[in-house]
Amino acid sequence: MLSVFTAYGRAKRLLPGLVLLGLAPLTASAEQGLMEQVDTRASQSVADASHHAGFDQWRAEFRRYAAQQGVSEQTLAHALDGVRYRAKVIEHDRYQPEFVRPIWQYLDTAVSSDRVNTGREKLDAHRDIARNVERRYGVPAEVVVAIWGIESNYGSHFGNFSTLDAFATLAFEGRRREFARGELLAALKIIDAGDISAEQMVGSWAGAMGHTQFIPSSFVSYAVDGDDDGRRDIWDSIPDVMASTANYLKRANWEPGEPWGTEVRLPDGFDYAQTRRLSTAEWREQGVRAEDGALPEFGSAAVIIPAGAKGPAFLVGPNFRAILRYNNATSYALAVSKLSDAIAGRAGISQGWPREEAPLTRDDVTALQRLLNRVDYAVGGADGIMGPDTRKGLREFQRAEGLTPDGFATQALLKRLEDAAP
């Protein structure tokens, strides 16, 4: 590797030679610019070397810790010692998309006709496996296939990052280092158990693995051997993939025989600010009606309005909450629910989405949070994420302004807050 001074000296000695090539000699300002570029690149090389030296030291310290936790020397030598720092992982980890994607755009992709048709083909191709899994775990085959479709587009996009590289990089420099450190240890224990080799353990930049994107700790807790070959393989064994996914949902308190929920119509004057769970009978007393057919009989259910009062409403029960355990995002759980419905031939969403609403950027959401705090609707820190505290504060502001308190952030509400703030 060149030092800053060596690189500069070599470039300096080359400058007079440019005349011999028939090129005009550089002006003083151009020469200075070239030298600054050389200095910058050489300095970056020095910084990179220091960075990688720090990673090597971190890996050596983690190696000692993993050995203390029972990981074998063979696995440490074969798997951990070859782990690399991946700058691309940190780029993904720090990336924040400018716009908060509206749920209807997410569902357009997640429940597209191609995704539905492919899901039906996959279910037909693996019907015996899927039905056996359904009998064993009580989770409908179309729900397992839907998760497969959402997570990796049925195995076509489950990533090509080394899981070990990803979690080592995130544990060294990511935003959630302790979490990544624990996942790296779990990944090594999976290799130690003989379920998969280090070379085959690949997935997303964030470390999610295989067809249905388990993180290592979830694999340890929920993965099962569906084909009875003595290994749990969510990369190349569809029986293992389906059984492991169904087992995850079963352990998340899936209720066999119950639907995830249904689309509903809400009565005039409905209190959109309520976030409690009630029985179906209690929701019925408030005037909640099924969009089609009868309401499912739930002992505990919530009404959700993911796009506010202008969008569709849904009554969701325990199985919707089980899907949320897989990925704690309403948009994700609704996508899995509606994709499973479509694969099984059930109806889609009847009510329209408020597609005319322009999406808020993360900066917009941050500004909205700061403004809510300024007008005494405390929502905590301004992080650009519409969490439950932000929605609660927004509902309180809407109610005070005589608006429908649905907690759905819009550009018009942001402007109203700007006008209200001192």
C-alpha positions in Angstrom: 0.0 0.0 0.0 1.3 3.5 -0.9 1.8 6.0 1.8 0.5 9.6 1.2 4.0 10.8 0.5 5.1 8.0 -1.7 1.9 8.4 -3.8 2.5 12.1 -4.1 6.1 11.6 -5.1 5.3 9.2 -7.9 2.7 11.4 -9.3 5.0 14.4 -9.1 7.7 12.6 -11.0 5.3 11.7 -13.8 4.2 15.3 -14.5 7.2 16.3 -16.8 6.8 13.1 -18.8 3.4 14.3 -20.0 5.2 16.5 -22.5 6.9 13.4 -24.1 3.4 12.0 -24.8 2.5 15.1 -26.8 0.4 16.5 -24.0 0.6 20.0 -22.8 2.2 20.4 -19.3 -0.2 20.9 -16.5 -0.8 24.4 -15.2 0.1 25.1 -11.5 -3.6 25.0 -10.5 -4.2 21.7 -12.4 -1.1 20.2 -10.9 -2.3 21.2 -7.4 -5.7 19.6 -8.1 -4.1 16.4 -9.2 -2.0 16.3 -6.0 -5.1 16.9 -3.9 -6.8 13.9 -5.5 -3.8 11.8 -4.9 -3.6 13.0 -1.3 -7.3 12.2 -0.8 -7.1 8.7 -2.2 -3.9 7.9 -0.3 -5.5 9.2 2.9 -8.5 7.0 2.2 -6.3 4.0 1.7 -4.7 4.7 5.1 -8.1 5.1 6.7 -9.3 1.8 5.1 -6.3 -0.1 6.4 -6.9 1.3 9.9 -10.6 0.4 9.6 -9.9 -3.2 8.6 -7.3 -3.5 11.3 -10.0 -2.5 13.8 -12.3 -5.2 12.4 -9.6 -7.8 12.6 -9.1 -6.9 16.2 -12.8 -7.1 16.9 -13.1 -10.5 15.2 -10.2 -11.8 17.4 -12.0 -10.7 20.5 -15.3 -12.1 19.4 -13.6 -15.4 18.6 -12.5 -15.7 22.2 -16.1 -14.9 23.3 -17.6 -17.5 20.9 -15.2 -20.2 22.1 -16.3 -19.4 25.7 -19.9 -19.9 24.6 -19.2 -23.4 23.3 -18.5 -22.9 19.6 -16.0 -25.5 18.5 -12.5 -24.7 17.3 -13.3 -26.4 14.0 -16.2 -24.0 13.3 -14.3 -21.0 14.5 -11.3 -21.8 12.2 -13.4 -22.7 9.2 -16.3 -20.2 9.5 -15.3 -17.2 11.6 -11.6 -16.8 10.7 -12.6 -16.2 7.1 -15.3 -13.6 7.8 -14.9 -10.3 6.0 -16.0 -6.8 6.7 -18.6 -5.8 4.0 -18.9 -2.0 3.5 -22.0 -2.6 1.4 -23.8 -4.0 4.5 -23.2 -0.7 6.4 -24.4 1.3 3.3 -27.7 -0.6 3.4 -27.9 -0.3 7.2 -27.5 3.5 7.1 -29.8 4.0 4.0 -33.0 5.8 4.8 -35.4 6.1 1.8 -36.6 9.6 1.2 -40.2 8.7 1.0 -42.3 6.7 3.4 -44.0 4.2 1.0 -47.8 4.2 1.2 -49.3 0.9 2.1 -51.3 0.7 -1.1 -48.1 0.9 -3.2 -46.6 -1.9 -1.0 -49.7 -4.1 -1.5 -49.7 -3.4 -5.2 -46.4 -5.2 -5.4 -46.8 -7.8 -2.6 -50.2 -9.0 -3.9 -49.6 -8.6 -7.7 -51.2 -10.9 -10.2 -47.8 -12.5 -10.9 -47.2 -13.1 -7.1 -50.7 -14.7 -6.8 -50.3 -16.9 -9.9 -46.8 -18.0 -8.9 -48.1 -18.8 -5.4 -50.8 -21.0 -6.8 -48.2 -22.8 -8.9 -45.9 -23.3 -5.9 -48.8 -24.6 -3.9 -49.8 -27.1 -6.6 -46.2 -28.2 -7.0 -45.8 -28.9 -3.3 -49.3 -29.6 -2.3 -48.6 -32.9 -0.5 -45.9 -31.3 1.6 -48.1 -28.2 2.3 -51.1 -30.3 3.3 -49.0 -32.4 5.6 -47.6 -29.3 7.2 -51.1 -27.9 7.6 -52.3 -31.0 9.4 -49.3 -31.1 11.7 -49.2 -27.4 12.7 -52.7 -26.1 12.0 -51.5 -23.3 9.7 -53.2 -23.1 6.3 -51.0 -24.0 3.3 -51.8 -20.8 1.5 -50.6 -18.7 4.5 -47.2 -20.6 4.5 -46.9 -20.1 0.8 -47.8 -16.4 1.1 -45.0 -15.8 3.6 -42.7 -17.6 1.2 -43.8 -15.2 -1.6 -43.5 -12.0 0.5 -40.2 -12.9 2.0 -38.2 -14.1 -1.0 -40.6 -14.1 -4.0 -40.7 -17.9 -3.7 -37.0 -18.3 -3.3 -35.9 -16.2 -6.3 -34.6 -13.3 -4.1 -33.4 -14.5 -0.8 -30.0 -12.7 -1.1 -26.4 -13.7 -1.7 -24.7 -12.1 1.3 -22.8 -14.4 3.6 -24.8 -14.3 6.8 -21.6 -14.5 8.8 -20.1 -11.5 7.0 -23.3 -9.5 7.4 -23.7 -10.0 11.1 -20.0 -9.6 11.8 -20.0 -6.3 9.9 -23.2 -5.1 11.7 -21.8 -6.2 15.1 -18.6 -4.3 14.4 -20.2 -1.1 13.1 -23.9 -1.3 12.7 -26.7 0.5 14.5 -27.7 -2.5 16.6 -24.4 -4.0 17.5 -25.5 -6.2 20.5 -28.3 -7.6 18.5 -26.0 -8.5 15.6 -23.4 -9.9 18.0 -26.0 -12.3 19.4 -27.2 -13.3 15.9 -23.6 -14.0 14.8 -23.1 -16.3 17.7 -26.4 -18.1 16.9 -25.2 -18.5 13.2 -22.0 -20.1 14.4 -24.0 -22.5 16.6 -26.2 -23.5 13.6 -23.0 -24.4 11.6 -21.6 -26.2 14.7 -24.8 -28.3 14.8 -24.3 -29.4 11.2 -27.5 -28.0 9.8 -25.7 -25.9 7.1 -22.2 -25.1 6.1 -20.7 -21.6 6.3 -20.5 -21.4 2.5 -24.2 -22.2 2.1 -25.4 -19.8 4.8 -26.4 -16.9 2.6 -29.3 -14.4 2.7 -30.0 -10.7 2.8 -27.6 -7.9 3.7 -29.4 -7.8 7.1 -28.7 -11.4 7.9 -32.1 -12.9 7.1 -31.7 -16.4 5.7 -33.3 -18.7 3.2 -36.6 -18.9 1.5 -38.6 -17.5 4.4 -35.9 -15.2 5.8 -35.3 -16.5 9.3 -32.6 -14.7 11.3 -30.3 -17.1 13.1 -32.0 -16.9 16.5 -35.3 -17.6 14.9 -33.8 -20.6 13.1 -32.5 -21.9 16.4 -35.9 -21.5 18.1 -38.3 -22.5 15.3 -36.6 -24.3 12.4 -37.5 -28.0 12.1 -36.4 -31.0 10.0 -39.4 -31.5 7.7 -37.9 -34.1 5.4 -36.4 -36.2 8.2 -32.8 -36.1 6.9 -31.4 -35.1 10.2 -30.8 -31.5 9.2 -32.8 -28.3 9.2 -32.3 -26.7 5.8 -34.3 -23.6 4.9 -32.2 -23.0 1.8 -32.6 -26.1 -0.3 -35.3 -28.3 1.4 -38.9 -27.1 0.7 -40.3 -29.5 3.4 -38.0 -27.9 5.9 -38.9 -24.4 4.7 -42.7 -25.0 5.0 -42.5 -26.9 8.3 -40.3 -24.3 9.9 -42.5 -21.4 8.8 -45.6 -23.1 10.0 -43.9 -24.0 13.3 -43.0 -20.3 13.8 -46.6 -19.3 13.4 -47.8 -22.1 15.7 -45.4 -21.0 18.4 -46.6 -17.4 17.8 -50.1 -18.7 19.0 -51.7 -19.3 15.7 -55.3 -20.4 16.2 -56.2 -23.3 13.9 -59.5 -22.9 12.0 -59.7 -19.2 12.5 -59.3 -16.6 9.7 -56.8 -13.7 10.0 -59.7 -11.3 9.9 -61.9 -9.6 7.4 -62.6 -6.3 5.7 -65.3 -4.3 7.4 -67.5 -1.2 7.0 -67.5 1.2 9.9 -70.6 3.2 11.0 -71.0 7.0 10.8 -69.6 8.5 14.0 -67.2 5.6 14.6 -64.5 6.5 17.2 -61.3 6.1 15.2 -59.2 6.9 18.1 -59.9 3.7 20.0 -57.1 1.1 19.8 -58.4 -1.5 22.2 -59.3 -5.1 21.5 -62.9 -6.2 21.9 -64.9 -9.3 21.1 -66.7 -9.5 17.8 -70.0 -9.1 19.6 -68.8 -5.8 21.1 -67.6 -4.5 17.7 -71.0 -5.5 16.3 -72.7 -3.5 18.9 -70.8 -0.4 17.7 -72.1 -0.9 14.2 -69.1 -2.7 12.6 -70.3 -4.8 9.7 -68.5 -7.2 7.4 -67.9 -6.0 3.9 -69.0 -9.4 2.6 -70.7 -12.1 4.6 -70.7 -12.4 8.4 -68.1 -11.2 10.9 -65.7 -13.9 12.2 -66.4 -14.7 15.8 -63.3 -13.5 17.7 -63.0 -13.3 21.4 -60.3 -10.6 21.0 -60.0 -8.5 17.9 -59.0 -5.0 16.8 -60.2 -2.7 14.1 -57.3 -1.4 12.0 -57.4 1.5 9.5 -53.9 1.5 7.9 -54.7 4.4 5.6 -57.0 6.4 7.9 -60.7 7.0 7.7 -60.6 7.4 3.9 -59.2 3.9 3.3 -60.3 0.3 4.0 -60.9 -1.0 7.5 -60.3 -4.5 8.8 -61.3 -6.5 11.8 -58.2 -8.6 12.8 -58.0 -11.4 15.2 -55.2 -13.5 16.9 -53.9 -15.0 13.7 -53.2 -11.5 12.3 -51.2 -10.9 15.5 -49.3 -14.2 14.9 -48.2 -12.9 11.5 -47.1 -9.7 13.2 -44.8 -11.8 15.3 -43.1 -12.8 12.1 -42.7 -9.2 11.0 -44.1 -6.4 13.2 -45.5 -4.2 10.5 -49.2 -3.8 9.7 -48.4 -3.5 6.0 -46.5 -6.8 6.1 -49.2 -8.7 8.0 -51.9 -7.4 5.7 -49.9 -8.3 2.6 -49.5 -11.9 3.9 -53.2 -12.1 4.8 -54.4 -10.8 1.4 -51.9 -12.8 -0.6 -53.0 -16.0 1.2 -56.6 -15.0 0.4 -55.9 -14.5 -3.2 -53.9 -17.8 -3.5 -56.9 -19.6 -2.0 -59.3 -17.8 -4.4 -60.9 -15.5 -1.8 -61.9 -11.9 -2.5 -59.5 -9.0 -2.5 -60.0 -5.5 -0.8 -63.2 -3.8 -1.9 -62.8 -0.3 -0.5 -60.5 2.1 -2.3 -57.2 3.5 -1.0 -56.7 7.3 -0.8 -54.2 7.3 -3.6 -54.5 11.0 -4.1 -52.6 11.6 -0.9 -49.0 12.5 -1.5 -46.6 10.5 0.6 -44.6 12.2 3.4 -40.9 12.1 3.3 -39.0 11.0 6.4 -38.0 14.7 6.9 -41.8 15.5 6.8 -42.5 12.9 9.5 -39.6 14.3 11.6 -41.0 17.8 11.2 -44.5 16.6 12.1 -43.1 15.0 15.3 -41.3 18.1 16.3 -44.4 20.2 15.7 -46.5 17.9 17.8 -44.0 18.2 20.6 -44.1 22.0 20.3 -47.9 22.2 20.5 -47.8 20.0 23.7 -48.8 16.6 22.1 -45.7 14.8 23.4 -44.6 12.0 21.0 -41.0 11.5 22.2 -38.0 11.8 19.9 -38.3 13.0 16.3 -36.9 10.0 14.3 -39.0 10.2 11.1 -40.9 6.9 11.9 -44.7 6.9 12.4 -44.8 4.8 15.6 -47.6 4.4 18.1 -46.7 7.4 20.2 -46.6 9.6 17.1 -50.0 8.3 15.9 -51.5 8.8 19.4 -50.2 12.5 19.5 -51.6 13.1 16.0 -55.0 11.7 17.0 -55.1 14.0 20.0 -54.3 17.0 17.7 -56.9 15.9 15.2 -59.5 15.7 17.9 -58.7 19.1 19.2 -59.0 20.5 15.7 -62.4 18.9 15.2 -61.0 16.4 12.6 -61.5 12.7 12.4 -58.9 11.3 14.9 -57.6 8.5 12.7 -53.9 9.1 13.2 -53.1 9.1 9.5 -50.5 11.6 8.6 -51.0 13.7 5.5 -49.4 16.8 3.9 -52.5 18.8 4.8 -52.1 17.8 8.5 -48.5 18.8 8.4 -49.4 22.2 7.0 -52.1 22.6 9.7 -49.5 21.8 12.4 -47.1 24.4 11.0 -49.9 27.0 11.2 -50.7 26.0 14.8 -47.2 25.9 16.1 -45.9 29.0 17.9 
